[in-house]
Amino acid sequence: MISGVYRRKSWSAQDKALITAESFEPGARVSDVARRYDVSLGLLHHWRRKVRQHGAPAEPMFVPVRLAGDEGAPVAHAEGRIEIELAGARIWVTRTVDAATLRVVFAALRTGA
């Protein structure tokens, strides 16, 4: 006889994003990622489908990176902070920003919202 109360695991948005991103990495096997994090394979496929529906690329995209000091000007080192210029906007990202928030900002820039 099985006793006890079964409770579903509750995944934070950040955990979902990290697990799903790992499943899209080159060479990753979705079943292995699901097993590693004790996520149902069907649930991980659901998360992946949602990512694809929102226009996120399945392949990583690379963009050119230019350091502020490339023109000979000194680079000011702000510990734990990066600056991103994208779609006419300048974004400063610190260590404390979570991935889900950053995705929302980038999606808004991409759609012009």
N, C-alpha and C positions, 0 to 999 in steps of 0.2 A: 504494500500500500504506500502510495506517495502522499506525503503530507507537507504542509507549509503553503505559503502564499507566493504565487508567481508574480513577479513584477517586471514590467518591461524596462529595459535600460533606456535612460534618457540621455541623448547625445546633445552636447552644446553645439551651437553653430560653428564654433571654431574647430571642435573635434571632427564634425562632419566634413568641414572644408579640408582639413589636414589629411584625413583618411581618404577622401575622394581624390584629392590632388595626388596622393601617393599612388593610387590605383591607375592614374593616367601617365605615370612616369614610364619612360621607355624601358621595355623589358619586364615591367611589373606584371604579375599574374593576379587578376582580380580575386580569384579564389584564395590565393596566399595572403593578400592584404586583408581580406575579410576574416580569415582564420586568425591572423596575427592580432587583430583588434577585437575578436569575438563578436563580429557583426554578421548578421544574416547575409548570405550572398545575394538574396533577392533585394534586401534593403540597400546594399551597396550599389547594385545595378540601378535601383530607383534613384539614388542620389546622383549617379553618373548621368542618367537620362535627363534629370533636371538641369544639370550643368550644361549638357549639350543643347537643351532647348533654349537656354538663355544666351546662346551664341558664344559660349566660351570655347576656345579652340581645343581640339583633342591633341594637337601637336604644340609643343612649346614655341612661342614666338620670341625672336630676339630683336631688340632695337639697339641702334647705336648709342653708346654712352660717352658723354664728353665730360671730363672733369673740369671744374671751374678754373683750374690753374693751367689748362692746356694752352692758353694764349700767353703764357709767361707770367700771369698774375699769381700771387701766392694763394694757396688754398687755405681757407680758414677751416680748421678742424673742429666741428661741433660734435662733441662726443655723443654717439648714439642717435644721430640725426642725419637723414638724407633729404636732398631736395630733388623733386621730380618736376620737369616741365613737360606738359602734355596737353595738346589741344588748346594751346593758348593760355593754359592755367599753370600756376606754380603751386606745388604741394610740398609741404615739409612733413616728413614722416619721422616720428620718434619711436623708440623701442616699445612704448606703451600702447601703440595703436594695434588693434587686433585685426586679423586677416579679413574677417567679415566686413568690418567697417571700411577697410581699404578697397575691397571689391565693390562696395556700394558707390564709393567716390569715383572709381575708375569707370564703372558702368554708367554713371551719370554723365561723366565727361564724354564717353563714347557715344551716347545717345543725344548729347546736347541738352540734357535736362537741367 
